[in-house]
Amino acid sequence: MCGRNVARLRKAMGPKMSQRALADLLQLAGLDVDKNAVQRIESGQRFVTDIELKALAQVLNATVSDLLE
């Protein structure tokens, strides 16, 4: 549901943030995710929990609403 927005916001961060870099930031925020999980989220193959959604918004400097639009 939010995968395309995660990818868009990740790519908009400068310099261009890799999926691995996003996974690293999410791990620092307390989530147990790796690059493959980020890839599955962005492709819509993986469900995103509410806790993950909140952490993604924080790391991507966005709101939960931005991710769900």
Beta strands, then each sheet from edge to edge (+ up, - down):
end
